[in-house]
Amino acid sequence: MRTCTYILLWVFLLIAREGFSQTKQDTGFYLIQDGCKGVTAVSYPLFRKDTVVPTIRKRREVIALPPRTPFLVIHGNVTYDLYYQSHVDTPYIENDVYQHTVQTFLDITVRNQYPLRVAFTTNMGNSSLFRNITGINLQYTNSDFKNMLADKARHWDAGRLQQLDELKALRAQWEQKANEVYQLKNSIAARFGVQQIVEAKERALYEKVQDSLSRLAGFGMQDINLAQRWPPIDRPKMSQTDTAMSRLVKERAAAAQQLDSLQKQLAGLDQLYLGKQKAYGVNNTQLLDVLMKSRNNKELADNLHAMNLPDTVLPKGYKNLLAIRSVGVGRTIVDYSELTAKDISILGVQAEYNPSYYVAFATGMVDYRFRNFIVNENRSRQYLNLIRVGTGMREGNNIIFTWYTGKKQLYNFNTDTTGTNPQTAPNYNIMGVSLEGKWQLNRNNYLVGEVAKSSLPYYARSTDKQSTMGSMLELGNRSNEAYSVSSFSFVPLTGTRINAMYKKMGANFQSFSLYTTGSSQSAWSLRVDQPFFRKQLTLSASIRQNDFTSLYQNVDYKTNTIFKSIQATLRIKKWPVVAVGYMPSSQLIKLSENQYTENLFYTLVGSVSHFYEYNGVMMNTIFSYTRFYNKQTDSNFVYFNSKNILLNHTVFLGKFTLNGSLSAATNQDYDLYGIDGNVQYKINNWLEIGGGAKYNRQTQFNIEQLGYSGNTRVNIPRLGEVSLMADKGFVPGAAKQLVPNNTGRLTYTKIF
């Protein structure tokens, strides 16, 4: 009966499936009663083909990708500024002056490792005094690279989780390899121990000599078959090979070789793990100490290499990046040595590289030199080419040779700068060499010396056909030589800093650091900075003689006047800051279209400032006193030989900022008193307004004047900030009287 049931069931299933393919498919079960207590499970394929699952798909492991590092990250700002003046301050007389300025500064980071700076500025206007200047600069400095490393060091602890995961993974790999070595050692000890060797030797001995009991009397069996008893049974039979022992030796040699390989791998992992562990143990404080306390780039690179830092902190090629002191393309500054090129702006390229030797070069058109960029006058085109090579570090002992050449316009009584004599075309080409050396006595003291020799000016050459190099190599002429010595000292015990300098230049010496030629010049200076009372009081004093150069000086300028200056600053916690200074000042005066003069006089300045809280309100108070020691004949400055007193007070009341000031200026002819006040109100985060009024009273002339001002600031989301300012004030004019001056400013700024 049971057999018939099975047959019928299988026939039913075969008919019902309707040609179902015999491939991999799901399976069902029928439960059939087998007797009174038994149950039999019969498997059968399911009817629906779409239920077939040939294989079970294994879930794919999702590996977390590292965060994407963008190729470029750019931050910076863009600014447009429009400035209007109805009158320009004395001694210039101009009306309705407009100045437009567009500038942008970009901080660019390449792959989050390499910092660059881009600056663009253009300044244009309708003034005859100020030049229209446009320039762009791309610059890299190792100081920016150090700052980037310092910033990474400050945020290093927050990003060390990945480093810890790598350390844990390496530890697990090391433990696995150590376990393999341990197991192999135990296996060798178990398989090739003393007992195993003894047993192998015994088995080898048993194989060498067969059992010879048959040779003993009473144990041998007589056999009448002579062929079976020949050769004699008393001769021992020796085996041909020692199979057991040789196999043991081979297995032990293979195991020893495998153990040696594993131990080498374990030693490599151990060294790698210790290095990673040491790198992880270095904290950001240690890294910051190395960045701040290393004396030069080479020492810093060596210290960073010894710390074994990860690539997330130190990029590839960091030693070369530290060795590149600076690279500038576009409008860039050349500031190399006292007698060659110092503070010169060029439109070109300059670079400094100092790993252990020193290489630098600069080439480009001389755009302007400091202190003469405000005068808008025609100049001959000037250019500079300079190469420096040497040995040593700039921050330590070094010797540097400099060769420079180019074209530089001369200013003295032997030259014609007005263009009134076009028949003669002056040869403004110059050439020179210098040798500079620095001797680092110790960490706190060093000396710098430089000697230089240049070509002669075109008017001082022996013949018209004498070349620039020929005049430079004229050894018998000493008028084209120059010398310079400077020193720096720091006394840690007292905190004293001492700077000294002396230089002497021949009448015909030429360089891009010297504006004029035609007279022998010498200069010296001495400056001392001394803190007292745990650096709460700082005293600075200096004396100098003829240590400055200016385009506006007469070429034969020579004076024995010694300029003196002294400054003192007192800072005591929770007390006002007191500062006093006595120093020379200068004023530039335009005498005619082609003549300018610069007057020097002493100024006494004193100020007391305090930022404090009173009844829960923050306040700031400033009191200052200024005294000009000049004469009316020295300049057109209305405030000549005057005493000026200013009291300013600011109150911060939440969204309001209140400011008021009192001023007084007195001289031998009149007194000028003023009072002004203004209010700033921050309505919300995107809008701020303000305004104020001012009152002036001038004695002797009995003039009373009233001015006013207003400003607003609007911060537009995603677009930037717009500021407006308008002011009606007063500036010194002719006849010792103040004249109205209207100013206005529109500024747009976008920070990103």
SVG drawing of the C-alpha trace seen along z (x, -y; Angstrom):
<svg xmlns="http://www.w3.org/2000/svg" viewBox="-2 -138 98 170">
<polyline fill="none" stroke="black" stroke-width="0.4" points="0.0,0.0 2.8,-2.4 4.6,-1.6 1.5,-2.4 1.1,-5.7 4.7,-6.8 4.3,-5.8 1.0,-7.7 2.5,-10.8 5.5,-10.9 3.3,-10.4 1.1,-13.3 4.1,-15.6 5.6,-14.7 2.3,-15.5 1.7,-18.7 5.0,-20.3 4.3,-20.7 7.8,-20.3 9.6,-22.1 13.3,-22.2 15.6,-20.1 17.9,-22.9 18.7,-24.4 15.4,-25.3 13.7,-25.7 12.3,-22.5 9.2,-21.8 8.2,-18.9 5.1,-16.7 4.5,-15.1 3.0,-11.6 1.6,-9.7 3.5,-6.5 1.6,-4.2 0.0,-5.4 3.0,-7.3 5.4,-7.8 5.7,-10.7 7.7,-10.6 8.9,-13.8 8.9,-13.6 10.7,-16.4 9.4,-17.8 10.3,-20.8 8.1,-23.9 5.7,-24.6 6.6,-28.2 9.9,-28.7 10.3,-32.3 10.9,-31.0 14.2,-29.4 17.2,-30.9 20.4,-29.3 22.8,-30.8 22.5,-33.0 24.2,-36.4 26.8,-37.3 26.6,-40.9 29.5,-42.9 31.6,-44.6 31.4,-48.4 34.8,-50.0 34.7,-53.5 36.6,-55.8 39.0,-58.3 37.7,-61.9 38.4,-63.6 41.1,-66.2 40.3,-69.0 43.1,-70.1 42.7,-73.8 41.2,-75.5 40.9,-79.3 40.1,-81.8 40.5,-85.6 38.7,-88.8 37.9,-91.3 37.6,-95.1 36.6,-98.1 37.1,-101.5 36.1,-104.9 37.6,-107.9 36.7,-111.5 38.3,-114.7 37.2,-118.2 40.6,-119.4 43.9,-117.7 45.8,-118.5 48.6,-121.0 51.2,-121.6 49.4,-120.3 46.6,-122.3 44.2,-120.2 40.4,-120.1 37.9,-117.3 40.3,-114.4 38.9,-110.9 40.8,-107.7 39.6,-104.2 41.2,-101.1 40.5,-97.5 42.4,-94.8 42.1,-91.2 44.1,-88.9 43.9,-85.1 45.2,-82.4 45.5,-79.3 46.3,-75.8 47.2,-73.1 46.1,-69.6 45.9,-70.9 49.7,-70.8 51.2,-73.7 50.3,-77.3 50.4,-80.2 49.4,-83.8 48.0,-85.9 47.6,-89.7 46.2,-92.0 45.9,-95.8 45.1,-98.6 44.9,-102.3 43.9,-105.1 42.6,-108.6 42.6,-112.1 45.3,-113.5 48.5,-114.8 50.4,-113.8 49.6,-110.1 50.6,-107.5 48.2,-105.1 49.6,-101.7 48.5,-98.2 50.2,-95.1 49.7,-91.3 51.9,-89.1 52.1,-85.3 54.2,-84.4 55.4,-81.4 57.3,-81.8 58.5,-79.1 57.0,-81.2 53.5,-80.5 54.5,-76.8 55.6,-76.9 52.3,-78.6 50.4,-75.8 52.3,-73.2 51.7,-75.0 48.0,-75.1 48.0,-71.4 49.8,-70.8 47.2,-72.7 44.4,-70.5 46.4,-67.3 44.9,-65.6 41.4,-66.0 42.5,-64.0 44.6,-61.3 41.8,-58.6 42.8,-57.4 46.4,-57.2 45.2,-55.2 43.3,-52.8 46.4,-52.2 48.4,-51.5 45.8,-49.0 45.8,-47.2 49.6,-47.0 49.5,-45.7 47.0,-42.9 49.3,-42.0 52.3,-41.9 50.4,-39.6 49.4,-37.2 52.9,-37.0 54.2,-36.5 51.7,-33.7 52.9,-31.9 56.5,-32.1 55.4,-30.7 53.5,-27.8 56.4,-27.0 58.9,-27.0 56.6,-24.6 56.2,-22.4 60.0,-22.2 60.5,-21.4 57.8,-18.7 59.0,-17.1 62.7,-17.5 63.2,-17.1 65.8,-14.9 63.4,-11.9 62.6,-12.1 66.2,-12.2 67.0,-9.2 64.2,-7.3 65.3,-8.2 68.8,-7.1 67.5,-3.8 65.4,-3.2 68.4,-3.9 70.4,-1.4 67.7,1.2 67.7,0.7 71.5,1.1 71.8,4.5 69.1,7.1 68.1,9.5 70.8,12.2 69.1,14.5 69.0,17.2 72.7,17.5 72.5,18.6 72.6,22.3 69.2,23.7 67.4,21.0 68.4,21.7 66.3,24.0 68.0,26.5 67.1,26.4 68.1,29.1 67.9,26.6 71.4,25.3 70.4,22.5 68.4,20.9 71.3,21.1 73.8,19.5 75.5,17.1 76.1,18.0 73.4,16.8 76.1,15.6 77.0,12.6 75.0,9.4 73.1,7.5 73.6,3.7 71.0,1.3 72.2,-1.1 70.7,-4.4 70.0,-6.0 66.5,-7.0 65.1,-7.9 67.9,-10.2 68.3,-11.9 64.6,-12.6 64.7,-14.1 67.6,-16.3 65.9,-17.6 62.7,-18.3 64.5,-20.2 66.5,-22.3 63.3,-23.3 61.5,-24.2 64.5,-26.2 64.5,-28.1 60.8,-28.8 61.3,-30.0 64.1,-32.3 61.9,-33.9 59.1,-34.4 61.4,-35.9 62.7,-38.4 59.2,-39.4 58.3,-39.8 61.4,-42.0 60.4,-44.3 56.9,-44.6 58.3,-45.3 60.4,-48.2 57.5,-49.6 55.2,-49.3 57.6,-51.0 58.1,-53.9 54.3,-54.3 53.9,-54.1 56.6,-56.8 54.9,-59.0 51.6,-58.6 53.2,-59.4 54.3,-62.8 51.7,-65.3 50.9,-68.7 52.8,-70.6 56.1,-68.9 55.5,-69.6 54.8,-73.3 58.0,-73.5 60.0,-72.2 58.3,-74.6 58.9,-77.6 62.3,-76.9 64.3,-75.6 67.0,-78.2 66.9,-77.6 65.2,-75.7 67.8,-72.9 67.6,-72.3 63.8,-72.3 63.8,-69.8 66.1,-67.5 63.9,-67.7 60.8,-67.0 62.4,-64.0 63.4,-62.6 59.9,-62.9 58.6,-60.4 55.4,-62.3 52.6,-61.0 52.0,-62.3 48.9,-64.0 51.1,-66.5 54.2,-66.6 53.7,-66.6 56.1,-65.1 59.1,-67.3 58.8,-69.3 62.6,-69.6 62.7,-71.5 59.7,-73.5 61.4,-74.7 64.6,-75.4 62.7,-77.7 62.8,-81.0 60.6,-82.8 59.4,-82.9 57.7,-85.9 56.3,-86.4 54.8,-89.7 55.1,-92.8 57.5,-91.6 60.0,-93.0 63.7,-92.6 65.3,-92.9 68.8,-91.4 71.6,-93.5 72.5,-97.0 74.8,-97.8 73.1,-96.0 69.3,-96.0 67.2,-96.8 63.4,-97.4 63.1,-97.6 59.8,-96.9 60.2,-95.2 57.9,-93.8 59.5,-90.4 60.7,-87.3 62.7,-86.7 63.6,-83.6 65.7,-82.4 66.8,-78.8 68.8,-77.9 69.1,-74.2 72.7,-74.3 74.1,-76.5 72.5,-79.7 71.2,-80.7 69.0,-83.7 68.2,-85.7 66.0,-88.6 65.1,-90.1 62.6,-92.6 61.7,-96.2 62.1,-98.6 58.7,-99.9 59.3,-102.3 61.3,-102.6 59.9,-103.2 59.2,-106.8 59.0,-108.1 55.9,-106.3 53.6,-109.2 55.2,-111.5 53.7,-111.2 56.5,-112.2 58.1,-110.8 61.1,-108.5 63.5,-106.6 62.8,-102.9 64.9,-101.1 65.5,-97.4 67.5,-95.1 69.2,-91.7 70.8,-90.2 72.4,-86.8 73.5,-85.7 75.4,-82.5 77.0,-81.5 77.4,-78.9 75.8,-78.6 72.4,-79.4 71.0,-82.9 70.1,-82.6 73.7,-81.4 77.2,-81.7 77.3,-82.4 79.3,-84.0 77.3,-85.3 78.6,-86.8 76.3,-89.1 76.5,-90.3 74.1,-92.9 73.5,-94.9 70.7,-96.9 69.7,-100.4 69.1,-103.1 68.3,-106.8 70.7,-109.1 69.8,-112.2 72.4,-114.8 73.8,-118.0 75.8,-116.2 72.6,-114.8 69.7,-116.2 66.4,-114.7 64.1,-117.3 64.5,-116.1 65.5,-119.6 68.7,-118.3 67.6,-115.5 70.8,-115.7 72.7,-113.7 71.5,-110.2 73.0,-109.3 74.2,-105.8 72.3,-104.8 73.6,-101.2 75.2,-100.1 77.1,-97.0 78.5,-95.9 79.6,-93.1 79.6,-92.6 80.8,-90.1 78.7,-89.7 79.4,-87.6 77.6,-86.8 79.3,-85.5 77.0,-84.0 79.0,-84.3 76.3,-82.4 72.6,-82.1 72.2,-85.7 75.0,-87.6 76.1,-88.0 78.0,-90.4 77.3,-91.2 79.9,-92.8 79.7,-93.7 82.1,-95.2 81.0,-96.3 82.4,-97.9 80.4,-99.3 80.8,-100.8 81.4,-104.5 78.6,-106.9 78.7,-107.7 79.9,-111.3 82.9,-110.0 84.3,-107.5 87.8,-108.2 86.6,-107.9 83.2,-107.9 83.9,-104.4 84.8,-102.9 82.4,-100.0 80.4,-99.5 82.4,-96.4 85.6,-98.2 84.9,-101.0 83.9,-98.5 87.2,-96.6 89.3,-99.8 91.1,-98.8 93.1,-102.1 89.9,-104.1 88.5,-103.8 85.6,-106.3 83.2,-103.6 83.6,-101.4 81.4,-101.0 81.6,-99.3 79.0,-98.3 79.1,-96.6 76.1,-95.8 75.7,-93.9 73.0,-92.5 73.3,-91.4 70.8,-90.1 71.5,-89.7 69.1,-87.0 69.9,-87.9 68.7,-91.5 66.6,-91.2 68.7,-93.9 68.7,-94.2 71.4,-96.2 71.5,-97.0 74.4,-98.9 75.3,-99.8 78.0,-101.7 78.4,-102.2 80.5,-104.4 79.9,-105.0 82.2,-106.6 81.1,-109.5 80.8,-107.4 79.4,-104.2 76.2,-103.1 73.6,-100.5 69.9,-100.1 69.9,-100.8 71.4,-104.3 69.3,-106.9 71.9,-109.5 75.6,-109.7 78.1,-112.5 79.2,-112.9 80.8,-110.7 78.4,-109.6 78.7,-107.9 76.1,-106.8 75.8,-105.1 73.1,-104.2 72.7,-102.6 69.5,-101.3 69.0,-99.8 65.8,-98.2 65.7,-97.5 62.8,-96.1 62.4,-96.8 60.3,-95.5 59.6,-92.1 59.0,-93.6 56.3,-95.9 58.4,-99.0 60.1,-98.9 62.6,-101.7 63.9,-102.1 66.6,-104.7 68.4,-105.3 70.8,-107.7 71.7,-108.0 73.5,-110.2 72.7,-110.4 71.4,-106.9 68.5,-107.5 68.3,-108.2 65.6,-110.1 64.9,-111.1 64.2,-114.7 67.6,-115.3 70.1,-117.4 72.9,-115.2 75.6,-116.9 73.6,-116.6 76.1,-116.2 75.4,-117.0 76.8,-116.4 73.4,-116.5 72.8,-113.5 69.1,-112.5 68.0,-111.1 64.9,-109.3 63.6,-107.7 60.4,-105.8 59.1,-104.3 56.0,-102.1 54.6,-101.1 52.1,-98.2 50.8,-97.1 47.9,-94.6 44.6,-96.3 46.3,-99.8 46.3,-102.2 49.0,-101.8 51.4,-104.8 53.6,-105.6 56.0,-108.5 58.2,-109.2 60.6,-111.9 61.6,-111.3 62.3,-113.1 59.5,-113.6 59.5,-114.6 57.2,-116.5 57.3,-116.5 56.7,-119.9 56.2,-120.6 58.1,-123.7 57.5,-123.6 56.6,-121.1 60.0,-119.6 61.3,-120.4 60.4,-118.9 61.8,-119.3 61.6,-117.2 61.8,-119.0 62.8,-117.2 61.9,-118.3 61.4,-116.7 58.1,-115.6 57.2,-114.8 54.3,-112.3 52.7,-111.0 49.5,-108.9 47.6,-107.2 45.0,-104.6 42.8,-102.3 40.2,-99.7 38.0,-99.0 34.6,-98.1 32.4,-100.4 29.1,-99.3 28.9,-96.5 29.6,-98.8 32.8,-98.5 34.6,-101.7 37.8,-103.0 39.6,-106.3 42.6,-107.8 44.5,-110.9 47.3,-112.1 49.7,-115.0 51.7,-116.0 54.3,-118.8 55.9,-119.8 59.3,-121.4 59.3,-123.1 59.2,-126.7 56.9,-128.4 59.8,-128.8 60.4,-125.1 57.0,-124.2 53.6,-125.3 52.3,-123.3 49.6,-125.4 50.3,-123.7 54.0,-124.6 55.6,-124.7 52.2,-123.8 50.9,-121.8 48.0,-119.4 45.9,-117.8 43.2,-115.1 40.8,-113.4 38.7,-110.6 36.1,-108.5 34.2,-105.5 31.2,-103.7 30.0,-100.3 26.3,-99.9 25.1,-96.7 24.1,-97.7 25.1,-101.3 28.7,-102.7 29.0,-106.2 32.2,-108.2 33.2,-111.8 36.4,-113.8 37.8,-117.1 40.8,-118.7 43.0,-121.8 45.9,-123.0 47.8,-126.1 50.7,-128.0 52.2,-131.5 49.5,-132.9 46.2,-131.3 44.4,-128.6 42.1,-126.0 39.5,-124.1 37.3,-121.3 34.6,-119.0 32.9,-116.2 30.7,-113.2 29.2,-110.3 26.9,-107.4 27.0,-103.9 23.9,-101.7 24.0,-98.1 20.4,-97.3 21.0,-93.7 23.7,-91.4 23.5,-92.9 22.7,-96.6 24.6,-99.3 24.2,-103.1 26.0,-106.0 26.4,-109.7 28.0,-112.6 28.8,-116.3 31.9,-118.4 32.5,-121.9 35.7,-124.1 36.6,-127.4 39.7,-129.3 40.8,-132.3 42.5,-135.4 40.2,-135.1 37.1,-134.4 35.9,-131.7 33.4,-129.1 32.8,-126.1 30.3,-123.2 30.8,-119.9 29.0,-116.6 29.4,-113.0 27.3,-109.9 28.0,-106.3 26.2,-103.0 27.2,-99.4 25.0,-96.8 26.0,-93.1 24.2,-91.4 24.2,-87.6 26.3,-85.8 27.2,-89.2 29.3,-91.0 29.4,-94.1 28.8,-97.7 29.9,-100.7 29.1,-104.4 30.7,-107.4 30.3,-111.1 32.1,-113.8 32.2,-117.6 35.4,-118.6 38.2,-121.2 41.8,-121.2 44.6,-123.8 44.5,-126.3 46.1,-129.5 46.4,-132.5 46.5,-130.2 42.8,-129.4 40.9,-126.2 38.9,-125.7 36.0,-123.3 36.8,-119.8 34.2,-117.3 35.2,-113.7 33.2,-110.6 34.0,-106.9 32.2,-103.9 33.7,-100.5 32.6,-97.0 34.2,-94.0 33.6,-90.3 35.3,-87.7 35.3,-84.1"/>
</svg>
